Amino acid sequence: MTTFNGSAMQLAASRLAVLLAPLTLFMLAGTATAAAADAPASAQWREQTLKFTYDGITTLYTCDGLEDKVRAILLEFGARKDLKVRATGCDRGMNLPSHFAWVEARYNALVPGEGTIKGQWSAVEIAPNRPFFMGAGECELIEQMRDALSKGFTLRNMQYRTSCTPHQISVGGFAVTAEVLKADSHAE
């Protein structure tokens, strides 16, 4: 068995401190950067337009149902509450579930800038049952909204996965996660 005297222990401790110092500084810098990135940001509203054609094989919507679903998704991503969504051309009529519809939405999304709105980075997740209004059969809709969501909002760390199989509903068919610049709840 090896024994250490006091000076050998002090020498080992000082060598360990020298080795760990750069790691400690790196960790502290990362924490400061993360805290600065999460601090409230000055932002402003920018009008956005979303246009896409819903072409559903597995999940059918009425025009009203499609409007409601798109509205809920846009609100989840931080669109201002005065957004307008319109679905037209439902191939089986307004009140019958259809395979096809044109969707247009006009909404305001927060962008960084010299504005008077306080923005905050918020985690968003869209997946089956997350949030509660998303069902397992929404894969085709999420797949077709990809450009609108990725280009119409200020995002970071976005992960967008869809694996839609026609005529099949899969519990793991889609998942979208991101940090979204949203207005402070008092700023709307």
N, C-alpha and C positions, 0 to 999 in steps of 0.2 A: 504494500500500500504506500502511495506517495503522499507526503505531507507538504503543505506549503506554509512558509513563514509569512509574516505580515508584509514584508517588502516584495515578495514574489506575487502575492495577491494584488497589491497595489499596482505592480507593473502590468499584470494581466488585465486588470480593470482599466488602466489608462490606454492600453493597446485596443481593447474592445471599444472604448469611447471614441478613439481616433477612427476606427473602422466604421462605426455607426453614425458618426457625425454627418457625412454626406446624405445618408439615407434619411436621417431625421430632418435635415433641411429640405430635402425633396418632398417629404410627407407634409411638412408645414406649408410649403409653397403651394402644393396641390390643394390643401384645405383652404388656404386664402383665396386661390383662384376659384374654387367651387363656391365659396361664400360670396365672392364678388359676382359670379355668374347668376346666383340665385337672388341677388338683391333686386329690389323693384327697379324697373327700367322705365325711362320716359318713352312714351309711344303715342301713336296716333292711329285713327281708324282709316282704312283704305277700302274703297268699294271694290268688290270682286264680282265676277260673273262666272257662273258654272253652267255649262251646256254639255249634255251627253245623252246618248240614246240608250235606254235600258232595253236590253235584249235578253230576256230570261228564259231559260229552258227548265230549270228545276223549280224556281220560286216565281210565282205569279203575283202581281199586285194590281189592285184597282188604281186608278189615277190618284184618288184621294189617299189611299194607303201608301203609295209611293211618295207622294208629297210629304206626308207625315214622317215617314222613315228618313228621307233625305234631310228634312228640317231637324229632326232629332240628332242625326249624325253631325250636321254642321254646327249645331248648338254645343254639342259635346266637344268639338274642336275649338270652341271659343267665338263663333260668329255672334255678332250683336243680335239681340233679341228681335229687332225689327226686320229680320230677313223675310224675303218673299220667295216661295218655291211654287213652281207650276209644272204639272205633268199634263201633256196633251197627247192625242193620237192613240190612246189605248185601243188596241186592235179589236177588242170585243165590246167596247162601250165603256163609259165612265164608271159604271157601278159593277162591272164584272171583272174578275181577275184576268189580266192580259199578259201575253208574252212580250209585248212591245210597247214602248212609250218614249216620247221625247221629254226630257227634263231640263228646265231652266231655273236657275236660282240667282237672285241678286242679294248680296249680303256684304257686310262690312267685317273685315278681319283686322286684328291689331298688327301693326308693324312698328319696329323700333324707329325712333326719330325724335325730333324736337317737338313733341306734342305735350298736351296737358294731361294725358291719361297715364295712370300708373299701371304698368304691365308687370306680370309675375309669371315665371315659368311654372307650368303645371303638367304633371304626368297625365297622359291620356292613354287608355287602352280600349280598343274595339276588338271584341272576340265574341264567340257564342256566349250569351248570358252576361256579357260585360260590355257596357252597362246592361242593366236588366232588360232594356227594350230590344236588344239584339238577339235574334234567334240563330240556331245552327244553319238554317237555310239561307242566310243573307250573303253567302260567299260571292255569288255573281254580282250583286249590287256593290259590295266592297271592292271587288276586282275592277268594276267599271268606273268607280269613283276615284281610283288611284291618283290620276293626274290632278283632279280637282283638290283633293286633300293635300297632296304633296306640294302643289304650287300655289294654292290659295291661302295658305296659312304660314306663319313664321314658326318653323319647327327646328328642333335639333334632336340628334340621336334617334332618328326614325328607323323603325324596323317594320317592313311591310311584307307580309307573306299571305299569299292566297294559293290554294290548291283545290280548285273547283272541278268536280267531276259531274258532267251532265246527268240528270235524273237521279242523283244521289245526294243525300244530306250527310255531311261529315261533321262530327263535333269539333274536329281540329282543322276544318277547312280554311280558316282565315284567322289572322291575328295582326293587329296594327298597334304598335306602341310608339310613343314619341313624347317629347316635352314640347308643349305648345305655349307660345306667348299669349296669355289671356289677360283680360282686364281685371283689375282688382274689383271684387264684387260691389264696392261702393262707387265705382267709376262708370257704371252703366246707367 
